[in-house]
Amino acid sequence: MKILIAVHPFLLDIPEIKNIDFINNPWGRKPSADDLEKELVTGKYDGLIVGTTEVKKSIVEKVNSLKVISRVGVGVDNVDVEFFKKHGVLTTNTPFGLTNSAAEMAVALILAGMRRLVNYNNMVKNNKRWDRKIGLSLADATIGIVGYGNIGKRVAFLLKAFDGNIILSDAKPDFITAQAMGLKFVGKKELLEKSDIITLHVPLDESSIDWLSFEELKNLKKPVVIVNTARGGIVNEQAIYEYLKNHNDSYYCCDVYVSEPYNGKLIELENVLLTPHISTCTLSSRRQAEQLAIENCLKILSGKSCNNIVKNN
């Protein structure tokens, strides 16, 4: 059997397993969707280990050997799970491997946004007049966590140490865990009105596209730090640009974009901190996720039970 690893970089040493032929990134870079399709067609692979590159649906018309798409990461917006399942291809993900790394990044951006660290760094380096402003500490802030899955829970756990007021929003609320942490769920409207910080940790699907857009931003009651380490498209980029342009006291920290690499209008603004999709770029998290992706792929190909099969997008 052949397994294509279409992840760049892939940090793990490729395992040597009898009757399994791993082909590791023949492009030497992150492949495009077209690169991926062409290689899958010519290589006749049984399994695919993939990062965020789109897996085109047209593949099923040209390949009948593929049995599993094993995603390194949690989100599967680059794979039409239900479509591939109908054509005999299962999709798996790694819901735990990247949790710590993603949560740490969110907390780092929250702190950087609240304290305007990048702006002050540039102020000093560029020898500008020290224009310092008084802001909130986390202990005085209300933090709205949108999405209370593995990453959202870890963010809540980390933020508890700062003694802020944490409120939650989730389409499928886990009341038991929230109660154990002393937290409560509120509606979207209440979270938007009360939060000083909004941090997003939901998958990209039909219900979360433009979760924060023109109407929601118009109804914000006070300055806010918004952090998006989840997916591009959850925050409408045109809406957040127009909002920030007219609300200098608010701040947006973003690691994910609709189109990457990002080269949009948010670059123009001072009250924005942009990073190049690095929230999961830590050695331990990536290695754990890669190891789990390999295990998921091998379990499916060998007909064994796998707990990480994704049922739908």
C-alpha positions in Angstrom: 0.0 0.0 0.0 1.1 3.6 -0.7 0.6 6.6 1.5 1.2 10.2 0.3 2.4 12.7 2.9 1.4 16.1 1.6 2.4 18.2 4.7 5.2 20.8 4.7 7.2 20.6 6.8 6.7 17.1 8.1 8.7 16.8 11.3 8.5 13.1 12.1 10.9 10.5 10.8 9.0 8.4 8.3 8.3 5.0 9.8 9.5 1.8 8.1 6.5 -0.6 8.0 6.3 -3.8 6.0 4.2 -3.5 2.9 3.7 0.2 3.4 5.4 2.7 1.1 5.4 6.3 2.4 6.0 9.0 -0.2 6.9 12.2 1.7 6.2 15.5 0.0 7.6 15.0 -3.5 7.3 18.7 -4.1 9.6 19.9 -1.3 7.1 22.6 -0.4 3.4 23.0 0.5 1.5 21.5 -2.4 -1.3 23.2 -4.2 -4.7 21.5 -4.7 -3.7 20.9 -8.3 -0.3 19.4 -7.2 -2.2 17.1 -4.9 -4.7 15.9 -7.5 -2.0 15.2 -10.1 0.2 13.2 -7.7 -2.8 11.2 -6.4 -3.8 10.3 -9.9 -0.4 9.3 -11.1 0.7 7.6 -7.9 -2.3 5.4 -7.2 -2.2 6.0 -3.4 -4.3 4.2 -0.8 -3.9 6.9 1.9 -3.3 10.6 2.0 -1.9 12.5 5.0 -2.6 16.2 4.4 -2.4 19.6 6.1 -4.5 22.5 5.0 -4.3 22.0 1.2 -7.7 21.6 -0.4 -8.5 18.0 -1.5 -10.4 18.5 -4.7 -13.6 16.4 -5.2 -12.7 15.7 -8.8 -10.1 13.3 -7.5 -12.7 10.6 -7.1 -13.4 10.6 -10.8 -9.7 9.8 -11.5 -8.6 7.7 -8.6 -10.3 4.5 -7.2 -7.5 3.4 -4.9 -7.8 6.1 -2.2 -9.4 4.9 1.0 -8.5 7.5 3.6 -7.7 11.2 4.0 -5.9 11.7 7.2 -5.8 15.4 8.3 -3.0 16.7 10.4 -5.0 19.1 12.5 -8.6 19.5 13.6 -10.4 21.5 11.0 -11.6 19.8 7.8 -12.8 22.7 5.8 -10.3 21.7 3.1 -12.1 18.3 2.7 -15.7 17.7 1.7 -16.1 14.9 4.3 -19.6 13.7 3.3 -18.8 13.7 -0.4 -15.7 11.6 0.0 -17.5 9.2 2.3 -20.1 8.6 -0.3 -17.3 7.6 -2.6 -15.7 5.2 -0.1 -13.1 7.5 1.3 -13.0 8.2 5.0 -11.6 11.3 6.6 -9.8 11.4 10.0 -8.4 14.3 12.0 -6.2 14.9 15.0 -8.4 16.5 17.6 -5.9 16.5 20.5 -2.4 16.9 19.1 -2.5 20.6 18.4 -4.6 21.8 21.3 -1.9 23.2 23.6 -0.1 25.0 20.9 -3.2 26.6 19.5 -4.4 27.6 23.0 -1.1 29.1 23.9 -1.1 31.2 20.7 -4.6 32.5 21.5 -3.5 33.6 25.0 -0.4 35.2 23.6 -2.4 37.2 21.1 -4.9 38.2 23.8 -2.1 39.7 25.9 -0.3 41.3 22.9 -3.6 42.9 21.8 -4.6 44.1 25.2 -1.2 45.7 25.8 -0.6 46.8 22.2 2.9 45.1 22.4 3.7 45.4 18.7 2.8 49.0 18.6 4.9 49.9 21.6 7.8 47.9 20.3 7.6 49.9 17.0 7.3 53.1 19.0 10.6 52.5 20.8 12.5 51.0 17.9 11.5 53.9 15.6 12.4 56.5 18.3 8.9 57.9 18.5 7.5 59.9 21.3 6.3 57.6 24.1 2.5 57.8 23.8 1.4 55.3 26.5 -2.3 54.6 27.2 -4.0 53.1 30.2 -5.8 49.9 29.5 -7.5 46.9 31.1 -5.8 44.1 32.8 -7.1 40.6 32.3 -8.3 40.5 35.9 -10.6 43.4 35.1 -11.8 42.0 31.7 -14.7 39.9 30.5 -13.4 37.3 28.1 -15.8 35.7 25.7 -14.7 32.3 24.4 -16.6 31.3 21.2 -16.3 27.6 20.8 -15.8 25.4 23.9 -14.2 22.3 22.3 -10.7 21.0 23.1 -9.0 24.3 22.3 -11.6 26.5 23.8 -11.5 24.5 27.0 -7.7 24.8 27.1 -7.8 28.5 26.5 -10.3 28.8 29.4 -8.1 26.8 31.7 -5.1 29.0 30.9 -7.0 32.2 31.3 -8.4 31.2 34.7 -5.0 31.9 36.2 -5.5 35.6 35.3 -8.8 35.9 37.4 -10.8 37.5 34.6 -14.5 36.9 34.0 -14.9 34.2 31.4 -18.1 33.6 29.5 -18.8 31.0 26.8 -20.7 30.5 23.6 -21.1 27.2 21.7 -23.7 25.7 19.4 -23.4 22.5 21.4 -22.6 23.6 25.0 -20.7 21.2 27.3 -22.5 22.3 30.5 -20.9 19.6 32.7 -17.3 20.8 31.9 -18.3 24.4 32.1 -19.9 23.9 35.5 -16.8 22.1 36.8 -14.7 25.1 35.7 -17.1 27.6 37.3 -18.1 29.0 33.9 -21.4 29.8 32.2 -22.7 29.9 28.7 -24.5 33.0 27.3 -26.1 33.8 24.0 -24.2 35.4 21.1 -25.8 38.8 21.6 -24.9 38.9 25.3 -21.3 37.7 24.7 -20.8 40.4 22.1 -22.3 43.1 24.4 -20.4 42.2 27.5 -16.9 41.0 26.3 -13.8 43.1 26.4 -12.0 40.2 24.6 -13.5 37.8 22.1 -11.5 34.8 21.2 -12.7 32.4 18.5 -12.3 28.6 18.5 -15.0 27.2 16.2 -14.6 25.1 13.1 -15.4 26.7 9.7 -18.8 25.5 8.5 -22.1 26.9 7.3 -23.1 28.1 10.8 -19.8 29.9 11.5 -19.1 31.6 8.2 -19.2 35.4 8.9 -19.9 34.7 12.6 -18.5 38.1 13.2 -19.6 40.5 10.4 -21.1 43.9 9.8 -24.3 43.5 11.9 -22.4 42.0 14.9 -19.7 44.6 14.9 -22.2 47.4 14.6 -23.8 46.2 17.8 -20.6 46.0 19.9 -21.1 48.3 23.0 -17.5 49.0 23.9 -13.9 48.7 22.7 -12.9 45.1 22.2 -9.9 42.9 21.5 -10.8 40.2 18.9 -8.6 37.2 18.5 -9.0 34.7 15.6 -6.8 31.7 15.6 -9.5 29.4 14.3 -10.2 29.8 10.6 -10.4 32.6 8.0 -14.0 33.3 7.1 -15.3 33.2 10.6 -14.6 36.9 10.8 -15.7 38.8 7.7 -12.5 40.6 6.6 -14.1 43.5 4.9 -16.4 44.1 7.9 -13.6 43.9 10.5 -11.5 46.3 8.3 -14.2 48.9 8.2 -15.0 48.5 11.9 -11.3 48.9 13.0 -10.8 51.8 10.7 -13.5 53.7 12.6 -12.8 52.3 16.1 -9.1 52.9 17.0 -9.7 51.7 20.6 -10.5 48.2 19.4 -7.9 45.7 18.3 -7.8 42.7 16.0 -5.3 39.8 16.3 -5.4 37.3 13.5 -3.5 34.2 12.5 -5.9 32.8 9.8 -7.3 34.2 6.6 -9.7 33.4 3.8 -6.8 33.4 1.4 -3.3 32.6 2.5 -0.7 34.1 2.3 -2.7 37.2 3.3 -2.2 40.5 1.5 -5.4 42.4 2.2 -6.3 45.8 3.5 -5.9 44.9 7.2 -2.2 45.4 6.7 -2.9 49.1 6.5 -4.2 49.4 10.0 -2.3 50.2 13.3 -4.8 48.4 15.5 -4.2 45.0 14.0 -1.7 42.3 14.7 -1.3 39.7 11.9 0.7 36.5 12.1 1.2 33.9 9.3 -0.9 31.0 10.5 1.6 29.8 13.1 -0.7 28.9 16.0 0.2 25.2 15.8 3.9 25.7 14.9 5.5 24.1 18.0 7.6 21.0 17.9 5.7 18.9 20.4 2.2 19.7 19.1 3.2 19.1 15.4 4.9 15.9 16.2 1.9 14.6 18.2 -0.5 15.5 15.5 1.7 14.0 12.8 2.0 10.8 14.8 -1.7 10.6 15.3 -2.4 11.3 11.6 -0.1 8.3 10.6 -1.9 6.1 13.2 -5.3 7.1 11.9 -4.3 6.4 8.3 -2.9 3.0 9.1 -5.9 2.0 11.2 -8.3 2.7 8.4 -6.1 0.9 5.8 -5.8 -2.1 8.0 -9.5 -2.3 8.8 -9.0 -1.5 12.5 -11.3 0.7 14.6 -10.4 4.4 14.6 -11.8 6.9 17.1 -10.9 10.0 15.0 -13.1 9.4 11.9 -14.8 12.7 11.0 -18.6 12.2 10.4 -19.3 15.4 8.6 -18.1 19.0 8.0 
